[in-house]
Amino acid sequence: MDGTKSIPRMRTAAKIVAEIKALDPDTEVTEFHIRKLAKDGTVPVVWAGRKALINLDDVLDLMRLGTARPTEEAAPAVGGIRRIDTRRCKS
C-alpha cells in the first residue's frame, strides 16, 4: 500500500442491497437481512442522525466468510398449568 487509507464506502441497508444486486443480479440478500446484521451487531453501524450507515466492504467480507449457524436454545422445562390430583388431597 502507498500509506494512504481508503475512504469507507458507507451505505444505508437499501443501497447496500442495490450494490450487491448490481454485482450479482440473482442474489438472495435482502434489506431485512442487512438490517438484522446491523441490529445484532454483526456489522458495525455509524449513525448519522436517524440514518444507519454500514460499511459496504464489511458486509461483502462477511458474505465471503460466512457466519455461524444460530444455535437453538432448549425450551424451559417448567411452565404451563399442572394438574392437581384431587383424590390425594384431604380436606
Contacts in CASP RR format, 6 or more apart in sequence:
PFRMAT RR
TARGET T0000
AUTHOR 0000-0000-0000
METHOD contacts of the structure
MODEL  1
MDGTKSIPRMRTAAKIVAEIKALDPDTEVTEFHIRKLAKDGTVPVVWAGR
KALINLDDVLDLMRLGTARPTEEAAPAVGGIRRIDTRRCKS
8 55 0 8 1.000
8 57 0 8 1.000
9 55 0 8 1.000
9 56 0 8 1.000
9 57 0 8 1.000
10 46 0 8 1.000
10 53 0 8 1.000
10 54 0 8 1.000
10 55 0 8 1.000
10 56 0 8 1.000
11 19 0 8 1.000
11 53 0 8 1.000
11 54 0 8 1.000
11 55 0 8 1.000
11 56 0 8 1.000
12 51 0 8 1.000
12 52 0 8 1.000
12 53 0 8 1.000
12 54 0 8 1.000
13 31 0 8 1.000
13 34 0 8 1.000
13 35 0 8 1.000
13 38 0 8 1.000
13 52 0 8 1.000
13 54 0 8 1.000
14 31 0 8 1.000
16 34 0 8 1.000
16 54 0 8 1.000
16 56 0 8 1.000
16 59 0 8 1.000
17 29 0 8 1.000
17 30 0 8 1.000
17 31 0 8 1.000
17 34 0 8 1.000
19 56 0 8 1.000
20 27 0 8 1.000
20 29 0 8 1.000
20 59 0 8 1.000
20 60 0 8 1.000
20 63 0 8 1.000
21 27 0 8 1.000
29 63 0 8 1.000
34 54 0 8 1.000
34 59 0 8 1.000
35 52 0 8 1.000
37 43 0 8 1.000
37 54 0 8 1.000
37 59 0 8 1.000
37 62 0 8 1.000
38 45 0 8 1.000
38 52 0 8 1.000
38 54 0 8 1.000
42 62 0 8 1.000
42 67 0 8 1.000
43 54 0 8 1.000
43 55 0 8 1.000
43 58 0 8 1.000
43 59 0 8 1.000
43 62 0 8 1.000
44 54 0 8 1.000
44 55 0 8 1.000
44 58 0 8 1.000
45 52 0 8 1.000
45 53 0 8 1.000
45 54 0 8 1.000
46 52 0 8 1.000
46 53 0 8 1.000
46 54 0 8 1.000
47 53 0 8 1.000
END
